[in-house]
Amino acid sequence: MNLFDHSKGQYFHIDDARIYFEEAGDPEGAPLLLLHGGLGTITDFNDILEHLPMKYRFIGIDFRGHGRSTIGSESLSFERYQADVEAILDHLNISDFSILGFSDGGIVGYRLAAKTPSRVKKLMTLGAQWRLDEEDPSLSFLSTLTSEMWTEMFPESVVDYEKVNPQPDFDALVKAVAKLWTDMGSTGYPGETVRNIEAPTLIVRGDDDHLLSLTEAVELKSRLENVSFSNIPFSGHTAHLESPVVFSHSI
């Protein structure tokens, strides 16, 4: 099947930013929105695309500053990502859709499903936090991340970023994303608004996920009505990359 390759997509202009999106799968199928994680891109879903039903119209969007999207002059926030996604869906005349979101993409998915419950048919998230407070054990990592640390952990992702981004400045992107990750206000994590979600929801985490704890996943599950939970063994935060077959069969 066609995979995301950062070559056959389109740009949509929003204010002073150019947001890149790409499609795969069945163009007449039910829309399935694929939202990547922080400092990732749409190509991170390629390992699982081949295992997903071809009945879907896959729509991948590079968040601001990521992949082929420019960052623009506005501060990054989950609210800003959400508005960009909504603008592209409106541009494509898509009224209802399902979401598969990893990490930051899942957080945006929660926000979308909570704001417009009738539009979201199904919601699937992996490793996606739904709230953040000063006691959260992940806060120290989120607030202290630097471009040097990320480059040491994921050197290939930085090389790919430098190749495809039209205005590459990885240090500036990491600083903007670190600020987004630690936003405890209304433009950040959905928090208790998740109670507004009506779509059938699947929460997935890797058993060794250091960002979404089992306790937090269970707390989220208790707030949703139509919800299932999957804990993938022998994998961490990026379970879709570490165990793509197992992850794909769980959704």
C-alpha positions, 0 to 999 in steps of 0.5 A: 500500500502507499505509505507516507513519504513527504513527497505526495502531500499538500500544504494548507496555509494558516496565518503565517504557517504552512501545514503539510498533510498527506493521504494514503489508503482508500480515498473513498474510505472512512477518514482516519486521522493519524496524529504523530507524537512530539518531535515526530512526523507522519512517517512514524506511522508507516510501520503500522499502516501496512497492518491497518484495514485498507478501508480507511482514508488515512490522513496524516498531518505534520504538526507545526514545525514538524516534518514539512510544516513550518512553525509560524510565529505563534507559540506552540500549544495543543490548542494551536495544533487542534485548531490547525487540524480542524482547519485542514479537516474543514478544508477537506470537507470532512465532517466526521472522522476517527482518530489514531493519535500517538503521544502529543497526537493523542492529546490533540485527539482527546481535545478534539473528541471533547470539543466536538463529540459528534464529529469523532466516530472512534478515538484510539490513543497510544501513550497519550497523557490527559493531564499534567500537574506539578507532582507528575513524575514525567514533568522533570523529563519534559521540562529539561529536554534539550536538542542535544539530549534528543539528538543523542537519543534519536539521531536519525529523526534529527537527520530526517527533520533537517532533510525535509523541513523547509525552515529547519531550526531544531533547537528552536523547535525543541524549546517550543515543544518543551514549553508546550509539554509543560503547559498546565493551562487551558491551552494544554492538556484536556484534563477533566474535559475528557468527560465530554468524550462520547466516541468509543475510545481505546487507550493503549500504552506500552508496559514500560511507558515512562510518560503515561503511567498505568495509574494515569491510564486507569484514571483516564479510563474511569472518566470515560463511558465507552472505553477499552484499555490495552497494555502492550508488554515488553514495549515502552512509549513508542509501542507502535514502533517497538511492537507494530504487529501487536499494536495494530492488532489491538486497534 
